[in-house]
Amino acid sequence: MKILTRKQAALITELAVSRLAKYVKESSLISLVLGISGGLDSAVMAAIGLRAIARLQSAGYHCEYVFKFIDVESDPIDLIMARALASKLGFILQEQDLTPWYMACPDRIPNAVEHIDRVFNGNIKC
């Protein structure tokens, strides 16, 4: 695995921020919603999105960014990490627990053991 230099990482980040800002403006979007899982992928997207939104707002374009943690039988550490990210990056994290909905879902396979059944249940969660 190749490790990026700081300069390379900064260039990639700037490209991602620029492209997202351009997409938001060209698409006339007024709101972005990001699911925060507590993992690295959503943390990176939160940072890129915040920079893109700040850039757009400084140019007079209004767009909001909504951060949402949706719990469906999640590991408690995921919410702890999501809250820590919100605190570090300075955004408000909306939280919603959909575990009761998931448990009542008639398509869910209770006590799934087989891999395909666990994948099926995972898709329902998503």
C-alpha positions in Angstrom: 0.0 0.0 0.0 1.4 3.4 -1.0 1.3 6.1 1.6 0.6 9.6 0.3 2.7 12.6 1.3 1.0 15.5 3.0 1.3 17.5 -0.3 -0.4 14.7 -2.2 -3.1 14.3 0.3 -3.7 18.1 0.3 -4.0 18.1 -3.5 -6.5 15.2 -3.5 -8.5 16.9 -0.7 -8.6 20.2 -2.6 -9.8 18.4 -5.8 -12.6 16.6 -3.8 -13.7 19.8 -2.2 -13.7 21.7 -5.5 -15.6 19.0 -7.4 -18.2 18.7 -4.6 -18.7 22.4 -4.5 -19.1 22.6 -8.2 -21.5 19.7 -8.3 -23.7 21.3 -5.5 -23.8 24.6 -7.3 -24.4 23.3 -10.8 -27.2 21.0 -9.5 -28.8 23.9 -7.6 -28.8 21.8 -4.4 -29.8 23.5 -1.2 -29.1 20.7 1.2 -26.7 17.8 1.6 -27.4 14.9 4.0 -24.6 12.6 5.2 -25.0 9.4 7.2 -22.4 9.4 9.9 -21.4 5.9 10.9 -18.5 6.6 13.2 -16.1 5.2 10.7 -13.4 6.6 8.5 -15.4 6.9 5.3 -18.1 9.1 6.8 -15.5 11.2 8.7 -13.6 11.9 5.4 -16.8 12.9 3.7 -17.9 15.1 6.6 -14.6 17.0 6.4 -14.7 17.4 2.6 -18.4 18.4 2.7 -17.8 21.0 5.4 -15.1 22.6 3.4 -17.1 22.6 0.2 -20.1 24.1 1.9 -17.9 26.8 3.6 -16.4 27.6 0.2 -19.9 27.9 -1.4 -21.2 30.1 1.5 -18.2 32.4 1.3 -19.1 32.9 -2.4 -22.7 33.7 -1.5 -24.3 30.4 -2.3 -26.5 29.0 0.5 -26.5 25.3 1.2 -26.9 23.4 4.4 -25.2 20.1 5.5 -27.2 17.7 7.6 -25.4 15.0 9.6 -27.4 12.0 10.7 -26.5 8.9 12.7 -29.2 6.2 12.1 -28.9 3.4 14.6 -30.1 0.0 13.6 -28.6 -2.5 16.1 -25.3 -0.6 15.9 -22.3 -1.2 18.1 -22.5 1.5 20.9 -18.9 2.5 20.0 -20.2 3.7 16.6 -22.4 6.4 18.2 -19.5 7.4 20.5 -17.2 7.8 17.5 -19.9 9.7 15.5 -20.4 12.1 18.5 -16.6 12.6 18.8 -16.4 13.4 15.1 -19.2 15.9 15.4 -17.5 17.5 18.4 -14.1 17.7 16.6 -15.5 19.1 13.4 -18.1 21.3 15.0 -21.3 20.1 13.5 -24.7 19.1 15.0 -25.3 15.3 14.8 -28.9 14.3 14.5 -29.5 10.8 16.0 -32.3 8.4 15.2 -32.8 4.8 16.4 -34.6 2.6 13.9 -33.9 -0.6 15.7 -37.6 -1.0 16.7 -38.6 -0.6 13.1 -36.0 -3.1 11.9 -37.1 -5.7 14.5 -40.7 -5.3 13.4 -39.9 -5.5 9.7 -41.8 -8.5 8.2 -39.1 -9.1 5.6 -36.3 -9.5 8.2 -34.9 -13.0 8.7 -34.9 -13.5 12.5 -31.7 -15.1 14.0 -30.0 -15.2 10.6 -27.0 -17.6 10.6 -26.3 -18.1 6.9 -24.1 -15.5 5.2 -26.7 -14.7 2.5 -29.4 -14.2 5.2 -27.1 -11.8 7.2 -26.4 -9.9 4.0 -30.2 -9.7 3.3 -30.8 -8.3 6.8 -28.0 -5.9 6.3 -29.5 -4.6 3.1 -32.8 -4.0 5.0 -30.9 -2.0 7.6 -29.3 0.2 4.9 
